[in-house]
Amino acid sequence: MALCYYSVTTSIGIILSVILTQSIRPGKLLNNENLTSDLASKHFMTIDTLLDLLRNLISDNLIKACFMQYQTVLKEPENTTKVPINQWAITHQDIPGTDVIGLVFFSLLLGLAAGKLGEKNRPLLNVIDSFSQVMMNIMNWIIMIAPIGTFFLIPGRILEMTDFSLIFKQLGAYILTVFIGLILQGFLILPILYFLLTRRSPYKIIMKLGPAFATAFGTSSSTATVPVTIKCLQELGIDPKVLKFVVPIGATINMDGIALYETVGAIFIIQMRGLNFSLFKIIAISITCTISCIGAAGLPSGGYMMLIMVLNSIGVPVDDIALIIAIDCFVDRFRTTINIISDAFASGIISYLLKNKYKQYSNTMSAKTQSLTDGVK
């Protein structure tokens, strides 16, 4: 149920972001001829992008998967006007970037295999848990010094600008597009989905999440908000067993806010660069963003790392991402809030559905017991 819910809501967020960016077109809202880059995107076909997701699913080297990922490359012939792109020679290369899909798939297999061992997997669990805490501390240190690196990246981009007012207006249009998507996703679409499945008021849950919102806004971390979210939802009478499963797993794989942010950000940079992508290529990029969100860390400013990976995978220059990083600290807090709302609704829906199933099962067992008792009499 959790997997189905997260897949549906993330897909809705992606569709919403594509509709908004193609309607508002924040990268082309104003005349941006001076910003058009001479750098061209790599040639690729939509089917190759989708198949690369499957090829990266099973990595031949886990160490290499931490640094490199597989990418299909179309070898451009000498005369491109006479040879259709679907007849170009196909090769491949390993490009810099974490193979998140392969690592997540291996982690799932490892978890399933370890779960079969029962109590024998306790030493392995302790090692993994300790290693996870160590890496969390290292990531927190890196995030603390990340603003310093960003500070040195931004001036270079500012010096390259030919029209400051144009850039700031475009960033305003970008932020507006992201906020419209987050508001529609968190306060309209998800509540409607919750109401249709449970016939209960969704805003009762939202009103109860005040402490979780404060923590999310302060830490910008879905992982750090998990204990507060569980405590808030327990006061609503949601099954604790459901909460202790859905909320932590949601902090890992349920990234509605990041999925929407990545798609809007990627299309925004494409439009600002003046690159002409067809609707099918835009859809391919959106699918790539959706898959990459599964491996997005629930840490502050973890979204733009995935955005860099997505842009690299489709051959789009990532120079302009420094402009997005400059405002990411502000936008990230609202993205995290939307993730919390989605996790809360997931817990409410699954608890409601399981409660009905338990009731049906209890009634069935009671009827069978009564039947057996009558038979004995």
N, C-alpha and C positions, 0 to 999 in steps of 0.2 A: 504493500500500500504506500509506504514512504517513497519507494523508488518511482512508482507511478505518479504520485503527487509532484515530486520534485521535477520529474521529466516534463510533465504538463506545464507547470508554472514557469519553468525556465524557458520552454519553447514559446509560451505566450509572451514572455518578456522580450525574447529575440524578435518575434513577429512585430510586437509593438514598437521596438526601437527602429526596425527597418522602415515601418510605415512613417514614423515621425521624421527620420532623417531624410527619407525620400520626399516627404511633403514640405517640411520646413527648409531643408537643404542648408544647414548652418554654414557649411564650407563655401557655398556659392551664393549666400544671401546678398552679398555685395560684390561689386566688381573687384576681382582679385587677380587681374592679369599679371600684376607685378610679382605675385607670389607663385605663379606657375613654375614648376621646377623643370629643368632640362633632363632630370633623371627620369628614365622611363621604367615602368614596372616590368618585371620579368614576364615572359610569355608563359602562360599556363592554361590548361583546360579544366573546367569545373570537375569533370570526372576524375582527373588526376588528383585534384585536391581532396576529394572525398575518399579515393582509394588510398591516398597517403595516410589518412587517419587509421585505416585498417592495417596498413603495413607497419605503422608505428605501434600498433597494439601489442605486438610480440617482438620484443627487442632481443637481438642476439648477444648483447653485452650490457648488463645492468649498469656497469660503471660508465660506459660510453653514453648510455641513455640519460645520465645526469647532466651531460654537457652537449650532446649532439642528437639530432633527429634526422630521419630519412626524408628526402624530398625528391620527387620526380622532376627531371629537367628535360625540356624539349630543346634539342640541338637545332639552332637556326641554320637553314641552308643558305647558300650564297644568293640565290634568287628567291626571295620570299613571296614575290608577287605571283609566281606561277605554281608554287607548291602550297597547297592548303595546310593549315596548322595541324590538322589531324593526321597528316602524312609525314610530319617531321620525325626525325630520329629521336628515340626515347632513351635517355640515360638517367642516372641518378647521382646524388651526392649527399654527403652528410653535412648539414649546416649547423652552425652554432645555435644552441637553444635546448632546453630541457625537454626530453621526451616524456611529458607528463602522462600521456595516455598509457604508454608502456609501463611506467612505474606504478600507476594506479592499478592496472590490470594485474601486475605481478603481486602487488600488495594484497589484492583481493584473494588471489590464489594462495598466497602464504597464510593469510588469516583463516581461510577455510581449512587448509591442511593442518594448521596449528590447533584449530578448534576441535579436530577429530582426536587429538591426543588427550583431551581432558586435563587432569591435574598435572600430567607430565610436561605440559607446555609452560608451566609456571616460571622456570628459569629464563626461557626465551622471552616471555612476556615482560619480566623484570628488566632484561637487557634493552628491549625495544622501548619500554617506558622511560628508562633512564636516558637513553640516547635521544628520545624525543624531547625531554626536558632540557637537555644540553643544547640541542639545536634551537629550541625556542629561545633560550637565553642569548645565543649567538645572533639569531635573527633580530631580537630586540636591540642588541648593541648596534647592528648594522642600520636598523631603522632610525636609531637615535642620531647617527651621523649622516644619514641620507640627505637631510636638508642642506648640509654643508656642500655636498657634491652637487645638489641641484642649484645651489647659489652660484656655483661656478659655471654651470651649464647655461643658465638663463641669459647672462650678459652677452654671450656669443650669439645667441639667437636674436637678442634685441638689436645688436649692432648690424645684423643682416637685414633688419626690417627697413622697408622704404616708406611705410605709412603706418605710424603707431596707432592712430585712431582706427584704422581699418582692422588691425589685428585685435585690438581690445573689443571692438564691436563684434568681430567674429567669435571671440572667446565668450562674449556675452550671449550670443546666439547658441553657442555650444552648451553653455551651462543651462540656459533656458530649456533646450531640447532634453537634456539629461533630467532636469527637475520635473518636466512635464511627464516624462516616461516613468520616473520613480513614483510620482503622486498617483498617476493612473494605475500603476501596477499595485502599489501598496494600499491605497485607500479606496479603490473602486473595483478593480478586476478580482483581486484576491478575496475581498469581502463578499462579492457577489458569488464567487465559487464556494466560499464557506457557507453562505446562506442557502444555496441551492442543494448542498449535500446534507446539511444538518437542520435546516429550517429554524435556525437560531440567529440572534443578533450578533453580527461579527464585531460591532463596535464595542460590545461589552468586554471582549478580549483586549481590544486596542486600549481601552481606558484603563485596564488593569496592568498594562505593561509600562507604566510610568518609570519605575526604577530601572527596568531593562533598557528603556530608551535613553535614560540619563547615562547609564554605563556605556552603552553603545556609542553615544555621542562623545563621551569623554575619552574612551580608549580607541575607538575606530577599529575594534577587533571583535569579530563574531565569536571567536573562541573564548575571549575573556568574559563575554556576556552570558555564557552558558549557565553558570550557577544561578545568576540573578533571574534569568528567564524561567528556569525550572521552578524557582521559588514563587515567582509571580503566578505561574500557571497552576501550581498546586493549590493556591487559594481559590481557584475557580472550580475545583473538584475534578480536574482532569486526571485520568489514571496515571499514577506515578511510574508504573512500568513502561507506559507509552512515552512519558516525558523523558525518562532516563535513556531511552533508545533514540527517539526521534530528534530531540534537540541537539545532542552531541553530534549525531551523524549529519544533521542539517547544517551545523557549523562547518562541516567539511565539504559536503557535496552540494548543498543548497545555496547557490550564489546568484539569486535573481538580480540583485543590485549590480554585481560585477558583470554579469552577462549583458545586462542592458548598457552599462557604462562602456564595456569593451566594444560592443557593436557600434554604438554611437560614436565613440572615439575613433575607431578604425575608419568608418565611413566619412567622418568629419575630416580626417587627415587626407583621405583619398580625394575628397571634393576640393579641399584647400590646395592640394597639389595640382589640381587640374587634370587628374587621371580619369579617363573615361572607362568605367567598368560597367558591364551589362548587368541586368537584374540577376541573371543566373550566377555571375561571379559574386555579386553582393550576397546572395543566398548562401553560396559556398563559404564566404567569409563569416557569415553569421553562424553557420554550423560549426566552423572551426572555433569561433568564440565560445559557443555553447559547450563543446567538448573540453576546451581548455579550462573552463570555469570549474570543472570537477576537481582539478588539481590545484585550484587557487588557494593559497594559504589564508586562513582566517586571521590575518595579521594586519596592522595598519598599513595602508598604501600597498596592499598586495595585488591590487588590480592592474596597475600599470605595468608590472612585471609580465603578467600574462599578455597584455596588449602588445608589448614589444615582441613577444614570441609569435603572436598572431600576424603582426605586420611583417616580420622576417619570413614567415612561412609562405607569404604570398608575394614577396619581393617588393614591398612598398618601403621607400626610405623612411627611417624612423627619426630623422633629425627633428621634426616638428613636435615630437612627443614631449620634448622639454617644456613646451608651452603648457601642455596638459598637466605635466607633473607639478608645475607651479601652483595650480589650483586644486590638485588632487587631494591635498590634506583637508581642504574644505568640503569637497564633494564626497570624499570617502566616508565621512561621518553619517551622511544621509543614506548612502548605499548600505552601510551596516544596519541602519535602522530598518530598512526595507527587508533585509535578510532576517532580522529578528521577527518582524511581523509574519513573514512567510513561514518560519519555523513554528510560531505560535499557532497559526491556522492549521498547519499540518498536524500538530499534536491534537488540536481540538477535533478535527475531522476523523482522524484515525481512532481516537478514543471513543468517539460517538459510534462509529461503524463497528468497532470491536465489541462495544457494550451491547449493541443489538444482536450481534452474533452470539455472544455469551448468553444472552437472554433466550434466544432461540434454542441454543444447545441445552440450556438448563431445562426449558420446557419439554424438549424432546426426551431428555433423560428422565424427567419426572414422569412423563407418560409411559415410558418403557418400564420404569420401576413399578408404577401402579398396575400395569398390565401383568407383570410377573407376580406381583403380590396377589392379584385377583386369581391368577392361575393356580398358585399354591393353595389358596383357600378353597 
